[in-house]
Every structure is written in C-alpha cells, then in structure tokens.
C-alpha cells in the first residue's frame, strides 16, 4: 500500500485535468483527492496498491489531451485509514 502527494504544473487547469485525474484514479481503484490550486497547478493525494499508484504517476506526466504538463513533483506519504473514494476537492 502506497500513498503519494503530487503537484502538477503546466497548462493543467481548464483542460479537464482534475476530472480526468479523478476518473483515472477511480479506474485504478485508488482513493484520495485532487484539487486546482490558486497558482494554476493541480495537487492530489492518491493511495492504493504500489503498482496502481505507479500507473497513476505515469499518467500524470501526460494527462488529458489538451493538457501540457511541465513538471510533476511526487512525495511519498504514510497511508491513511478510512478513505473509501477518490474525490475532487475545491478551495474554500
């Protein structure tokens, strides 16, 4: 079991990056969240089996068709108990 935090920069807002990340993570059976940030980046946390998380990381570098990913910063976190879905979060 692995949990990561990722910050994705480039042209990643307004191109369905957030929704596509949610869909990809759900298709891989991962839990966590994804959110647009004020600086134009997208941040997320994802958790699941190591190989499924690695599949998501690979996908993050490409994203949906209109995205232009400049960089992906990944850090590993401790897994969280009790999380049962992958959701889109919004800044409050």
Order of alpha helices (4+ residues) and beta strands (2+ residues): beta-alpha-beta-beta-alpha-beta-beta
